[in-house]
Each structure stands twice: as structure tokens, then as C-alpha cells.
Amino acid sequence: MDMRKLVGENFARLRREKGLTQEEVAARSGFSQQYISSLERGRRNPTVITLFELAQALGATPIDLISNSD
């Protein structure tokens, strides 16, 4: 599986599970809503630091974002 797609799917799932909108995560993380949207669609290639910051905004770990549940 493409890692960008995996991260995007995991991020979107976790965000929804937490009951957060893209706008709320953007405010928490400092990233734009457009960036969050692109990430969820698998169009971004986040750095390790970005993964850490996004995971913190979700109350998750970076491992949660890169884990393959299959």
C-alpha cells in the first residue's frame, strides 16, 4: 500500500473517531485545513516531524498514523 494513502486513511479515521472536523484539527495543529484535506486524500508526503505534530493534535501516536491494520 502507498504510505501516503495509508497515513491519509488512518488520519481521517482517527479524526472522525475523535469527533473532530478538519478545521478543528487545523486549529490544534497549526496546519491549514487545505493541508489536512490533502493529507487525508493521500496527496501529501508528511515528514516525521509533521506526523508527530499531527498525531499530537489528534491525541494519538505517530505509530497510529502509519500502522497497517490489514
Gaussian input, Z-matrix of N, CA and C with variables (Angstrom, degrees):
# hf/3-21g

backbone

0 1
 N
 C     1     B1
 C     2     B2     1     A1
 N     3     B3     2     A2     1     D1
 C     4     B4     3     A3     2     D2
 C     5     B5     4     A4     3     D3
 N     6     B6     5     A5     4     D4
 C     7     B7     6     A6     5     D5
 C     8     B8     7     A7     6     D6
 N     9     B9     8     A8     7     D7
 C    10    B10     9     A9     8     D8
 C    11    B11    10    A10     9     D9
 N    12    B12    11    A11    10    D10
 C    13    B13    12    A12    11    D11
 C    14    B14    13    A13    12    D12
 N    15    B15    14    A14    13    D13
 C    16    B16    15    A15    14    D14
 C    17    B17    16    A16    15    D15
 N    18    B18    17    A17    16    D16
 C    19    B19    18    A18    17    D17
 C    20    B20    19    A19    18    D18
 N    21    B21    20    A20    19    D19
 C    22    B22    21    A21    20    D20
 C    23    B23    22    A22    21    D21
 N    24    B24    23    A23    22    D22
 C    25    B25    24    A24    23    D23
 C    26    B26    25    A25    24    D24
 N    27    B27    26    A26    25    D25
 C    28    B28    27    A27    26    D26
 C    29    B29    28    A28    27    D27
 N    30    B30    29    A29    28    D28
 C    31    B31    30    A30    29    D29
 C    32    B32    31    A31    30    D30
 N    33    B33    32    A32    31    D31
 C    34    B34    33    A33    32    D32
 C    35    B35    34    A34    33    D33
 N    36    B36    35    A35    34    D34
 C    37    B37    36    A36    35    D35
 C    38    B38    37    A37    36    D36
 N    39    B39    38    A38    37    D37
 C    40    B40    39    A39    38    D38
 C    41    B41    40    A40    39    D39
 N    42    B42    41    A41    40    D40
 C    43    B43    42    A42    41    D41
 C    44    B44    43    A43    42    D42
 N    45    B45    44    A44    43    D43
 C    46    B46    45    A45    44    D44
 C    47    B47    46    A46    45    D45
 N    48    B48    47    A47    46    D46
 C    49    B49    48    A48    47    D47
 C    50    B50    49    A49    48    D48
 N    51    B51    50    A50    49    D49
 C    52    B52    51    A51    50    D50
 C    53    B53    52    A52    51    D51
 N    54    B54    53    A53    52    D52
 C    55    B55    54    A54    53    D53
 C    56    B56    55    A55    54    D54
 N    57    B57    56    A56    55    D55
 C    58    B58    57    A57    56    D56
 C    59    B59    58    A58    57    D57
 N    60    B60    59    A59    58    D58
 C    61    B61    60    A60    59    D59
 C    62    B62    61    A61    60    D60
 N    63    B63    62    A62    61    D61
 C    64    B64    63    A63    62    D62
 C    65    B65    64    A64    63    D63
 N    66    B66    65    A65    64    D64
 C    67    B67    66    A66    65    D65
 C    68    B68    67    A67    66    D66
 N    69    B69    68    A68    67    D67
 C    70    B70    69    A69    68    D68
 C    71    B71    70    A70    69    D69
 N    72    B72    71    A71    70    D70
 C    73    B73    72    A72    71    D71
 C    74    B74    73    A73    72    D72
 N    75    B75    74    A74    73    D73
 C    76    B76    75    A75    74    D74
 C    77    B77    76    A76    75    D75
 N    78    B78    77    A77    76    D76
 C    79    B79    78    A78    77    D77
 C    80    B80    79    A79    78    D78
 N    81    B81    80    A80    79    D79
 C    82    B82    81    A81    80    D80
 C    83    B83    82    A82    81    D81
 N    84    B84    83    A83    82    D82
 C    85    B85    84    A84    83    D83
 C    86    B86    85    A85    84    D84
 N    87    B87    86    A86    85    D85
 C    88    B88    87    A87    86    D86
 C    89    B89    88    A88    87    D87
 N    90    B90    89    A89    88    D88
 C    91    B91    90    A90    89    D89
 C    92    B92    91    A91    90    D90
 N    93    B93    92    A92    91    D91
 C    94    B94    93    A93    92    D92
 C    95    B95    94    A94    93    D93
 N    96    B96    95    A95    94    D94
 C    97    B97    96    A96    95    D95
 C    98    B98    97    A97    96    D96
 N    99    B99    98    A98    97    D97
 C   100   B100    99    A99    98    D98
 C   101   B101   100   A100    99    D99
 N   102   B102   101   A101   100   D100
 C   103   B103   102   A102   101   D101
 C   104   B104   103   A103   102   D102
 N   105   B105   104   A104   103   D103
 C   106   B106   105   A105   104   D104
 C   107   B107   106   A106   105   D105
 N   108   B108   107   A107   106   D106
 C   109   B109   108   A108   107   D107
 C   110   B110   109   A109   108   D108
 N   111   B111   110   A110   109   D109
 C   112   B112   111   A111   110   D110
 C   113   B113   112   A112   111   D111
 N   114   B114   113   A113   112   D112
 C   115   B115   114   A114   113   D113
 C   116   B116   115   A115   114   D114
 N   117   B117   116   A116   115   D115
 C   118   B118   117   A117   116   D116
 C   119   B119   118   A118   117   D117
 N   120   B120   119   A119   118   D118
 C   121   B121   120   A120   119   D119
 C   122   B122   121   A121   120   D120
 N   123   B123   122   A122   121   D121
 C   124   B124   123   A123   122   D122
 C   125   B125   124   A124   123   D123
 N   126   B126   125   A125   124   D124
 C   127   B127   126   A126   125   D125
 C   128   B128   127   A127   126   D126
 N   129   B129   128   A128   127   D127
 C   130   B130   129   A129   128   D128
 C   131   B131   130   A130   129   D129
 N   132   B132   131   A131   130   D130
 C   133   B133   132   A132   131   D131
 C   134   B134   133   A133   132   D132
 N   135   B135   134   A134   133   D133
 C   136   B136   135   A135   134   D134
 C   137   B137   136   A136   135   D135
 N   138   B138   137   A137   136   D136
 C   139   B139   138   A138   137   D137
 C   140   B140   139   A139   138   D138
 N   141   B141   140   A140   139   D139
 C   142   B142   141   A141   140   D140
 C   143   B143   142   A142   141   D141
 N   144   B144   143   A143   142   D142
 C   145   B145   144   A144   143   D143
 C   146   B146   145   A145   144   D144
 N   147   B147   146   A146   145   D145
 C   148   B148   147   A147   146   D146
 C   149   B149   148   A148   147   D147
 N   150   B150   149   A149   148   D148
 C   151   B151   150   A150   149   D149
 C   152   B152   151   A151   150   D150
 N   153   B153   152   A152   151   D151
 C   154   B154   153   A153   152   D152
 C   155   B155   154   A154   153   D153
 N   156   B156   155   A155   154   D154
 C   157   B157   156   A156   155   D155
 C   158   B158   157   A157   156   D156
 N   159   B159   158   A158   157   D157
 C   160   B160   159   A159   158   D158
 C   161   B161   160   A160   159   D159
 N   162   B162   161   A161   160   D160
 C   163   B163   162   A162   161   D161
 C   164   B164   163   A163   162   D162
 N   165   B165   164   A164   163   D163
 C   166   B166   165   A165   164   D164
 C   167   B167   166   A166   165   D165
 N   168   B168   167   A167   166   D166
 C   169   B169   168   A168   167   D167
 C   170   B170   169   A169   168   D168
 N   171   B171   170   A170   169   D169
 C   172   B172   171   A171   170   D170
 C   173   B173   172   A172   171   D171
 N   174   B174   173   A173   172   D172
 C   175   B175   174   A174   173   D173
 C   176   B176   175   A175   174   D174
 N   177   B177   176   A176   175   D175
 C   178   B178   177   A177   176   D176
 C   179   B179   178   A178   177   D177
 N   180   B180   179   A179   178   D178
 C   181   B181   180   A180   179   D179
 C   182   B182   181   A181   180   D180
 N   183   B183   182   A182   181   D181
 C   184   B184   183   A183   182   D182
 C   185   B185   184   A184   183   D183
 N   186   B186   185   A185   184   D184
 C   187   B187   186   A186   185   D185
 C   188   B188   187   A187   186   D186
 N   189   B189   188   A188   187   D187
 C   190   B190   189   A189   188   D188
 C   191   B191   190   A190   189   D189
 N   192   B192   191   A191   190   D190
 C   193   B193   192   A192   191   D191
 C   194   B194   193   A193   192   D192
 N   195   B195   194   A194   193   D193
 C   196   B196   195   A195   194   D194
 C   197   B197   196   A196   195   D195
 N   198   B198   197   A197   196   D196
 C   199   B199   198   A198   197   D197
 C   200   B200   199   A199   198   D198
 N   201   B201   200   A200   199   D199
 C   202   B202   201   A201   200   D200
 C   203   B203   202   A202   201   D201
 N   204   B204   203   A203   202   D202
 C   205   B205   204   A204   203   D203
 C   206   B206   205   A205   204   D204
 N   207   B207   206   A206   205   D205
 C   208   B208   207   A207   206   D206
 C   209   B209   208   A208   207   D207

   B1=1.4585
   B2=1.5248
   B3=1.2948
   B4=1.4595
   B5=1.5287
   B6=1.3236
   B7=1.4600
   B8=1.5307
   B9=1.3248
   B10=1.4704
   B11=1.5245
   B12=1.3190
   B13=1.4687
   B14=1.5236
   B15=1.3311
   B16=1.4596
   B17=1.5245
   B18=1.3193
   B19=1.4653
   B20=1.5241
   B21=1.3159
   B22=1.4587
   B23=1.5152
   B24=1.3277
   B25=1.4665
   B26=1.5241
   B27=1.3266
   B28=1.4641
   B29=1.5232
   B30=1.3193
   B31=1.4585
   B32=1.5272
   B33=1.3160
   B34=1.4657
   B35=1.5259
   B36=1.3260
   B37=1.4584
   B38=1.5277
   B39=1.3196
   B40=1.4647
   B41=1.5233
   B42=1.3083
   B43=1.4706
   B44=1.5249
   B45=1.3166
   B46=1.4728
   B47=1.5260
   B48=1.3484
   B49=1.4658
   B50=1.5275
   B51=1.3332
   B52=1.4683
   B53=1.5281
   B54=1.3322
   B55=1.4582
   B56=1.5125
   B57=1.3207
   B58=1.4667
   B59=1.5229
   B60=1.3247
   B61=1.4634
   B62=1.5225
   B63=1.3195
   B64=1.4648
   B65=1.5225
   B66=1.3161
   B67=1.4609
   B68=1.5261
   B69=1.3278
   B70=1.4711
   B71=1.5221
   B72=1.3263
   B73=1.4611
   B74=1.5289
   B75=1.3153
   B76=1.4650
   B77=1.5294
   B78=1.3139
   B79=1.4644
   B80=1.5273
   B81=1.3114
   B82=1.4680
   B83=1.5230
   B84=1.3282
   B85=1.4660
   B86=1.5212
   B87=1.3292
   B88=1.4595
   B89=1.5212
   B90=1.3294
   B91=1.4561
   B92=1.5172
   B93=1.3071
   B94=1.4617
   B95=1.5277
   B96=1.3288
   B97=1.4648
   B98=1.5277
   B99=1.3332
   B100=1.4600
   B101=1.5357
   B102=1.3372
   B103=1.4621
   B104=1.5258
   B105=1.3407
   B106=1.4615
   B107=1.5359
   B108=1.3149
   B109=1.4612
   B110=1.5258
   B111=1.3239
   B112=1.4699
   B113=1.5204
   B114=1.3184
   B115=1.4643
   B116=1.5246
   B117=1.3263
   B118=1.4641
   B119=1.5237
   B120=1.3200
   B121=1.4694
   B122=1.5273
   B123=1.3413
   B124=1.4622
   B125=1.5076
   B126=1.3140
   B127=1.4697
   B128=1.5175
   B129=1.3195
   B130=1.4645
   B131=1.5154
   B132=1.3126
   B133=1.4582
   B134=1.5254
   B135=1.3517
   B136=1.4589
   B137=1.5212
   B138=1.3275
   B139=1.4600
   B140=1.5230
   B141=1.2973
   B142=1.4610
   B143=1.5249
   B144=1.3083
   B145=1.4614
   B146=1.5263
   B147=1.3251
   B148=1.4640
   B149=1.5203
   B150=1.3304
   B151=1.4680
   B152=1.5212
   B153=1.3224
   B154=1.4594
   B155=1.5314
   B156=1.3294
   B157=1.4653
   B158=1.5260
   B159=1.3187
   B160=1.4568
   B161=1.5256
   B162=1.3232
   B163=1.4647
   B164=1.5289
   B165=1.3184
   B166=1.4645
   B167=1.5204
   B168=1.3212
   B169=1.4628
   B170=1.5248
   B171=1.3355
   B172=1.4658
   B173=1.5218
   B174=1.3284
   B175=1.4621
   B176=1.5142
   B177=1.3286
   B178=1.4627
   B179=1.5302
   B180=1.3240
   B181=1.4617
   B182=1.5287
   B183=1.3203
   B184=1.4698
   B185=1.5245
   B186=1.3195
   B187=1.4742
   B188=1.5222
   B189=1.3373
   B190=1.4720
   B191=1.5265
   B192=1.3220
   B193=1.4685
   B194=1.5180
   B195=1.3350
   B196=1.4642
   B197=1.5300
   B198=1.3352
   B199=1.4621
   B200=1.5179
   B201=1.3139
   B202=1.4657
   B203=1.5218
   B204=1.3110
   B205=1.4780
   B206=1.5233
   B207=1.3162
   B208=1.4813
   B209=1.5037
   A1=109.47
   A2=115.25
   A3=121.71
   A4=109.21
   A5=116.90
   A6=121.70
   A7=112.21
   A8=117.37
   A9=119.29
   A10=110.97
   A11=115.64
   A12=120.33
   A13=110.52
   A14=117.19
   A15=122.01
   A16=110.96
   A17=117.46
   A18=121.27
   A19=109.72
   A20=117.17
   A21=120.89
   A22=112.88
   A23=116.40
   A24=120.56
   A25=110.96
   A26=116.89
   A27=120.27
   A28=111.08
   A29=116.42
   A30=120.27
   A31=110.60
   A32=117.05
   A33=121.32
   A34=110.96
   A35=117.08
   A36=120.97
   A37=111.06
   A38=116.51
   A39=120.30
   A40=111.22
   A41=116.60
   A42=120.52
   A43=109.95
   A44=116.26
   A45=120.04
   A46=111.31
   A47=117.03
   A48=120.61
   A49=111.69
   A50=116.14
   A51=121.01
   A52=111.56
   A53=116.69
   A54=120.64
   A55=113.53
   A56=116.75
   A57=122.13
   A58=111.27
   A59=115.20
   A60=120.69
   A61=108.79
   A62=115.26
   A63=119.20
   A64=110.36
   A65=116.74
   A66=121.16
   A67=111.44
   A68=116.41
   A69=119.97
   A70=111.56
   A71=116.65
   A72=119.83
   A73=110.10
   A74=116.66
   A75=120.13
   A76=110.22
   A77=117.72
   A78=121.29
   A79=110.92
   A80=117.33
   A81=121.78
   A82=112.38
   A83=115.76
   A84=120.05
   A85=114.32
   A86=116.87
   A87=119.57
   A88=113.36
   A89=117.28
   A90=121.05
   A91=108.27
   A92=116.72
   A93=119.98
   A94=110.99
   A95=115.27
   A96=120.22
   A97=109.40
   A98=116.93
   A99=120.50
   A100=111.07
   A101=116.40
   A102=120.13
   A103=109.98
   A104=116.41
   A105=121.41
   A106=109.75
   A107=116.69
   A108=121.26
   A109=110.92
   A110=116.95
   A111=120.80
   A112=111.44
   A113=116.24
   A114=121.05
   A115=110.11
   A116=116.51
   A117=120.51
   A118=112.14
   A119=117.54
   A120=120.91
   A121=112.16
   A122=117.07
   A123=120.68
   A124=114.26
   A125=116.54
   A126=120.37
   A127=113.13
   A128=117.01
   A129=121.71
   A130=109.22
   A131=115.29
   A132=122.30
   A133=106.99
   A134=117.32
   A135=119.94
   A136=113.01
   A137=115.04
   A138=120.68
   A139=109.20
   A140=116.44
   A141=121.33
   A142=109.88
   A143=117.46
   A144=121.42
   A145=110.18
   A146=117.04
   A147=121.11
   A148=110.62
   A149=117.29
   A150=120.28
   A151=110.81
   A152=116.57
   A153=121.17
   A154=110.48
   A155=117.02
   A156=121.20
   A157=111.90
   A158=117.45
   A159=120.69
   A160=111.48
   A161=116.62
   A162=120.22
   A163=110.33
   A164=117.17
   A165=120.53
   A166=111.14
   A167=116.98
   A168=121.29
   A169=111.41
   A170=116.73
   A171=121.63
   A172=112.47
   A173=117.46
   A174=119.84
   A175=111.07
   A176=115.63
   A177=122.62
   A178=108.34
   A179=115.69
   A180=121.01
   A181=109.03
   A182=117.05
   A183=118.66
   A184=112.72
   A185=116.53
   A186=120.44
   A187=110.64
   A188=116.30
   A189=119.96
   A190=111.16
   A191=116.60
   A192=121.02
   A193=113.02
   A194=117.06
   A195=118.80
   A196=113.71
   A197=116.84
   A198=120.29
   A199=111.62
   A200=114.60
   A201=121.46
   A202=107.19
   A203=116.36
   A204=120.97
   A205=112.48
   A206=118.22
   A207=120.85
   A208=111.84
   D1=143.63
   D2=176.78
   D3=-66.19
   D4=127.62
   D5=-176.25
   D6=-62.42
   D7=-36.68
   D8=178.20
   D9=-62.45
   D10=-41.27
   D11=179.11
   D12=-66.96
   D13=-42.62
   D14=179.20
   D15=-60.38
   D16=-48.21
   D17=179.56
   D18=-61.52
   D19=-44.40
   D20=179.82
   D21=-61.00
   D22=-44.40
   D23=179.35
   D24=-65.48
   D25=-43.80
   D26=178.98
   D27=-64.47
   D28=-42.57
   D29=-179.77
   D30=-61.74
   D31=-47.67
   D32=-179.25
   D33=-62.42
   D34=-42.13
   D35=179.15
   D36=-62.74
   D37=-47.88
   D38=-179.75
   D39=-63.97
   D40=-40.03
   D41=179.56
   D42=-61.44
   D43=-46.13
   D44=179.49
   D45=-65.20
   D46=-41.12
   D47=178.67
   D48=-59.92
   D49=-33.60
   D50=179.47
   D51=-82.84
   D52=-5.64
   D53=179.86
   D54=72.38
   D55=30.00
   D56=-177.68
   D57=-104.66
   D58=146.37
   D59=171.94
   D60=-88.51
   D61=165.73
   D62=174.76
   D63=-60.26
   D64=-37.51
   D65=-179.66
   D66=-64.76
   D67=-39.68
   D68=178.39
   D69=-65.98
   D70=-41.06
   D71=177.85
   D72=-67.09
   D73=-37.74
   D74=177.62
   D75=-60.70
   D76=-44.25
   D77=179.65
   D78=-64.41
   D79=-38.81
   D80=-179.72
   D81=-70.87
   D82=-35.32
   D83=-171.20
   D84=-96.74
   D85=-23.35
   D86=-175.11
   D87=88.93
   D88=-3.22
   D89=175.45
   D90=-90.14
   D91=154.35
   D92=-179.12
   D93=-74.19
   D94=158.39
   D95=175.96
   D96=-62.16
   D97=-34.94
   D98=178.68
   D99=-63.87
   D100=-38.70
   D101=177.64
   D102=-64.50
   D103=-45.53
   D104=179.85
   D105=-59.29
   D106=-44.23
   D107=179.21
   D108=-61.25
   D109=-46.19
   D110=179.10
   D111=-63.62
   D112=-38.57
   D113=177.88
   D114=-61.21
   D115=-47.53
   D116=-178.26
   D117=-64.32
   D118=-27.14
   D119=178.62
   D120=-88.03
   D121=3.53
   D122=177.81
   D123=76.63
   D124=23.59
   D125=-177.36
   D126=-103.06
   D127=3.38
   D128=178.83
   D129=-118.24
   D130=150.97
   D131=177.46
   D132=-119.75
   D133=82.57
   D134=-172.60
   D135=-68.84
   D136=148.49
   D137=175.19
   D138=-77.00
   D139=170.58
   D140=177.13
   D141=-60.95
   D142=-41.45
   D143=179.61
   D144=-63.68
   D145=-42.25
   D146=178.04
   D147=-62.56
   D148=-43.27
   D149=177.43
   D150=-58.64
   D151=-42.49
   D152=179.38
   D153=-62.04
   D154=-47.35
   D155=-178.48
   D156=-65.87
   D157=-40.06
   D158=178.33
   D159=-67.76
   D160=-40.03
   D161=177.43
   D162=-62.03
   D163=-42.53
   D164=177.79
   D165=-59.66
   D166=-41.42
   D167=-179.68
   D168=-62.97
   D169=-27.04
   D170=179.41
   D171=-93.07
   D172=-8.21
   D173=-173.68
   D174=71.33
   D175=33.63
   D176=-178.08
   D177=-124.28
   D178=-174.41
   D179=175.63
   D180=-112.14
   D181=158.34
   D182=175.01
   D183=-57.92
   D184=-32.13
   D185=177.94
   D186=-61.82
   D187=-36.28
   D188=177.85
   D189=-59.54
   D190=-31.30
   D191=-177.42
   D192=-80.39
   D193=-25.10
   D194=-175.65
   D195=-109.33
   D196=-2.33
   D197=-179.04
   D198=-72.68
   D199=138.30
   D200=176.54
   D201=-98.55
   D202=115.97
   D203=-176.05
   D204=-81.73
   D205=-5.45
   D206=-179.25
   D207=-71.01

